[in-house]
Amino acid sequence: MSAEFGGTGRQGKLSQWLRGRRPKEAAADEGGREALLLAAADAGLPLAPAAYPAPGYRCSCDRVGCPTPARHPVSFAWQTQSTTDRAQIERWARNQPQANFITATGMVHDVLDVPLEAGAEALERLLDAGIDVGPVAESDDGRLLFFTLTRGTPEDEDEWWPCELDCHPETMDEHPGLRWHCRGSYVLVPPARLPGDQSVSWVRGLEHPLPDPLTLLEVLTDACARHIGEEPDHANAAWPSRR
């Protein structure tokens, strides 16, 4: 880890380092937003419309005290609604110009979701080691999202490989460290807006192929363990247990 991560203003320097590696994104107008969403669909990420910020740190949905403002799908049928169809995504983007979009995980891709500081450390280590890292997004609420290939959904449900890191929308609070978004979960896909003028944007773009998640998991687990001051447990974290 380089010296720039130490001392005063650690969080700000992390974000500065990440911005230095961030690819040049399309302009933040409607055309740029649509181009980024279509690029995600072309990369195989199934998309569905999501809520967006409303004034006063509120959510565009009509739920009083929404616990995840601007971070959840619009429809309860988001898993079946999610698509890579360009025409459908264009219609959604043009008819809902303020909407964020989620991408459903566990179909084509998974997402390893880690705290910003741990993720920045892991990203630097992975790149320095010459390990292929796929697309990575930064959420201004303090998370890095590593997009990977999915572990898959076997035809025989008894062959499903669960993992203690698996994260679903209703279990987010149980995973303050590393979250593994796979079947039945989702994340916001850039570009997305969060309350308080925050956003979700690409650090590494979709031109990078999706890697096997297990090629990243050990380094991410190490970084998260150091982040919370615990010893990493590679035996349980790196390999899912079979049910």
C-alpha positions in Angstrom: 0.0 0.0 0.0 1.4 3.4 -0.9 2.1 6.1 1.6 -0.7 8.3 0.2 -3.3 6.2 2.0 -1.9 7.1 5.5 -2.3 10.2 7.7 -4.9 12.9 7.7 -7.7 12.9 5.1 -7.4 9.2 4.4 -10.9 8.9 3.0 -10.4 11.9 0.7 -7.1 10.6 -0.6 -8.7 7.3 -1.3 -11.3 9.0 -3.4 -8.7 11.1 -5.1 -6.7 7.9 -6.0 -9.8 6.3 -7.3 -10.7 9.3 -9.5 -7.2 9.2 -10.9 -7.9 5.7 -12.2 -11.5 6.4 -13.3 -12.1 6.1 -17.0 -13.5 9.0 -19.0 -17.2 8.5 -18.8 -19.9 9.8 -21.1 -21.2 13.3 -20.4 -23.8 13.4 -17.5 -26.6 14.5 -19.8 -29.5 12.3 -21.0 -27.6 11.0 -24.0 -24.6 10.1 -21.8 -26.8 8.3 -19.3 -28.5 6.3 -21.9 -25.2 5.4 -23.6 -23.8 4.1 -20.3 -26.9 2.0 -19.6 -26.9 0.5 -23.1 -23.2 -0.3 -22.7 -24.0 -2.2 -19.5 -26.7 -4.1 -21.4 -24.3 -4.9 -24.2 -21.9 -6.3 -21.6 -24.6 -8.7 -20.5 -25.8 -6.9 -17.4 -29.6 -7.3 -17.0 -31.2 -3.9 -16.0 -34.4 -2.7 -14.5 -35.6 0.8 -13.4 -35.0 1.9 -9.8 -36.0 4.7 -7.6 -34.2 8.1 -7.5 -33.5 10.8 -5.0 -36.3 13.2 -4.0 -35.8 16.6 -2.2 -34.9 16.4 1.5 -32.9 13.1 1.3 -36.1 11.3 0.5 -36.9 8.6 -2.1 -39.0 8.9 -5.2 -41.1 5.9 -4.0 -44.2 6.6 -1.9 -43.0 4.6 1.1 -42.8 6.7 4.2 -39.3 6.6 5.7 -37.9 4.4 2.9 -34.9 2.6 4.4 -32.9 2.5 1.1 -33.8 5.8 -0.7 -32.9 5.7 -4.4 -31.3 2.3 -4.1 -34.1 -0.1 -4.8 -36.0 -1.3 -7.9 -39.3 0.3 -8.8 -41.1 -3.0 -9.3 -41.4 -6.0 -7.0 -41.0 -8.1 -10.2 -37.5 -6.7 -10.9 -36.0 -10.2 -11.3 -38.2 -11.1 -14.2 -38.3 -7.6 -15.5 -34.5 -7.2 -15.7 -33.4 -7.3 -19.3 -30.5 -6.6 -21.7 -32.9 -5.7 -24.5 -31.7 -2.4 -26.0 -35.1 -1.2 -27.2 -36.7 -1.8 -23.8 -33.9 0.0 -21.9 -34.1 2.9 -24.3 -37.8 3.2 -23.6 -37.3 3.1 -19.8 -34.4 5.6 -20.0 -36.4 8.1 -22.1 -39.7 7.7 -20.3 -38.1 7.8 -16.8 -35.4 10.4 -17.2 -34.6 10.7 -13.5 -34.7 6.9 -12.7 -31.7 5.0 -11.5 -31.2 1.5 -12.7 -30.3 -1.7 -10.9 -28.6 -4.8 -12.4 -29.8 -8.2 -11.2 -27.0 -10.4 -10.1 -26.7 -14.1 -10.3 -27.8 -14.4 -13.9 -24.7 -13.4 -15.9 -22.6 -11.6 -13.2 -22.1 -11.4 -9.5 -20.8 -8.3 -7.5 -18.3 -8.4 -4.7 -19.2 -5.3 -2.6 -16.7 -4.0 -0.1 -16.0 -0.9 2.0 -14.3 1.9 0.0 -11.0 1.9 2.0 -10.6 -1.9 1.9 -11.6 -2.0 -1.8 -9.1 0.6 -2.8 -6.4 -1.3 -1.0 -7.4 -4.5 -2.7 -7.8 -2.9 -6.1 -4.2 -1.5 -6.0 -2.8 -4.9 -4.9 -4.7 -6.8 -7.6 -3.6 -4.4 -10.4 0.0 -4.4 -9.1 0.0 -8.2 -9.1 -1.2 -8.3 -12.7 -4.5 -10.0 -11.8 -7.3 -9.4 -14.3 -9.8 -7.1 -12.6 -13.1 -6.5 -14.3 -15.4 -3.5 -14.1 -15.4 -1.7 -10.7 -17.9 0.9 -9.6 -17.6 3.4 -6.7 -20.6 4.4 -4.6 -20.2 7.7 -2.9 -21.8 6.2 0.3 -18.5 4.4 0.9 -18.5 1.2 -1.2 -16.6 -0.3 -4.1 -18.4 -2.8 -6.3 -16.3 -5.5 -8.1 -18.2 -7.0 -11.1 -17.4 -10.6 -11.8 -18.8 -13.7 -13.5 -21.5 -15.4 -11.7 -21.1 -18.7 -9.9 -24.1 -19.8 -11.9 -27.5 -21.3 -11.2 -27.4 -25.1 -11.6 -30.4 -27.0 -13.0 -30.5 -29.1 -9.9 -31.3 -26.8 -7.0 -29.5 -29.3 -4.6 -26.3 -28.5 -6.4 -26.5 -24.8 -5.5 -23.3 -23.6 -3.7 -24.2 -21.2 -0.9 -21.6 -19.0 0.8 -21.7 -17.2 4.1 -20.9 -14.0 2.2 -24.0 -14.2 0.1 -26.0 -10.9 0.3 -29.6 -10.2 -0.5 -31.6 -7.0 -0.2 -33.1 -8.0 3.1 -29.7 -9.0 4.6 -27.6 -6.0 3.7 -27.2 -4.8 7.3 -25.8 -8.2 8.2 -22.8 -7.7 5.9 -20.9 -4.5 6.8 -17.7 -5.9 5.4 -17.7 -8.0 2.2 -21.0 -8.7 0.5 -21.4 -11.2 -2.3 -24.4 -10.2 -4.5 -25.4 -13.3 -6.4 -28.8 -15.0 -7.2 -31.7 -13.0 -5.8 -29.7 -9.7 -5.3 -29.0 -6.5 -7.2 -26.8 -3.4 -7.1 -27.2 0.0 -8.7 -25.5 0.3 -12.0 -23.7 3.5 -13.0 -24.7 6.2 -13.6 -26.9 6.5 -10.5 -27.7 9.3 -8.2 -28.0 9.0 -4.4 -29.4 11.4 -1.9 -27.2 14.3 -0.9 -25.7 14.9 -4.3 -23.9 11.5 -4.2 -23.5 9.1 -7.1 -22.5 5.7 -8.3 -19.9 5.8 -11.1 -17.4 3.5 -12.9 -13.8 3.3 -11.6 -13.0 0.7 -14.3 -15.3 0.5 -17.2 -17.2 -2.3 -18.9 -14.5 -2.8 -21.5 -12.8 -5.0 -19.0 -14.0 -8.7 -19.1 -15.7 -10.1 -16.1 -13.3 -12.2 -14.1 -13.9 -15.4 -12.0 -14.9 -14.1 -8.5 -12.5 -16.5 -6.8 -9.5 -14.8 -8.4 -10.3 -11.7 -6.5 -11.9 -13.0 -3.3 -8.8 -13.8 -1.3 -7.3 -10.3 -1.7 -10.7 -8.7 -1.0 -11.1 -10.8 2.1 -7.6 -9.9 3.3 -8.3 -6.2 2.8 -11.7 -6.3 4.5 -10.2 -8.2 7.5 -7.5 -5.6 8.0 -10.1 -2.9 7.6 -12.1 -4.2 10.6 -9.0 -5.5 12.5 -9.7 -9.2 12.2 -7.6 -12.1 10.9 -8.9 -13.3 7.5 -10.5 -16.8 7.4 -9.5 -18.0 3.9 -10.9 -21.5 4.5 -14.5 -20.2 4.9 -14.4 -17.1 2.8 -12.6 -18.2 -0.3 -14.6 -21.4 -1.1 -18.4 -21.7 -0.8 -19.7 -24.6 1.3 -21.9 -27.2 -0.3 -25.4 -27.7 0.9 
